[in-house]
């Protein structure tokens, strides 16, 4: 069973396609306060490759990427305000 980290909010982008995957996740993290954690559920493939990289490029801290073993992943990212 996958380890679950504590998080302040969550967003499911499994029904989105790029570039809406990151746009949706970015809007969700912008609503959080500095230091809070967002859990992002996404599909395997392009979202798993692009969303964590985009968060990192925006200066946020990637905590963990968990394989949900159902074709989806959950990314835990801490908001870091610049």
N, C-alpha and C positions, 0 to 999 in steps of 0.2 A: 504494500500500500504506500502511496506517495505521501511524503511528509508535507504537512500543510503549515505554512508560515502565517503569522498574524498579519492582517491587513486592515486598512481603514475603509477601502471602497473596492468595488470590483466592476469590471466591464466585460461583456461577452461579445467578441467580434467575429465569432465563427460564421455569422451570416453575412459578413462584409467581404468585399474584394478590394485589392489594392487599387488606388491609394487610400480608399476609405478605411482600411484596417487601421493604419497609423493615425489618420485624422480623428477617428472616433476615440482611439486610445489617448491621443494628445489632449483632446477636449476634456476627457475624464481626469487626467492628471492635473490639468490646469485648475480644476475645481478643488483640488486638495491643498492643504497647507504644507509649508516646507517641512520635510521630515516624515510626512505621512507615506504610507505604502499602498500602492494600487496593485490589485491582482487582475491580470488580463488573460482571459481564456481565448485561445486562437487555434486555428487549424494548422496542421503540419504544412511544410512547404514554404512558400514565399513569405507568409506572415512571420513564421519562426525565424527566418533569415533576416527580414527587414525591420520588424518592429523593435526588437532589442537593440539593434544597431542604431536605429533612429533615436531611441530614448537616450542611448549613451552619447550620441553626437550632440543632443540637446543638453547634456550635462547631468542627467539623472543617473542614479546608482542602480545597476542591475543586481538584484539580490540572488535570484534563483530562477531557473527554468525547469519546470517539472513536466515530465511525460505523464499524461493522464491515462495512457494505455488504451485510448479509444479513438486515436487519430487526432486528438487535440493536445495542446500544451497549456500550462498556466505559467505566465511570467509574473514575477514579483519585482516591482520597481519602486525605489524610494525617490520621492520628489526632492530635488535639490534646486533651490532658487539661486540664480546667479547674482 
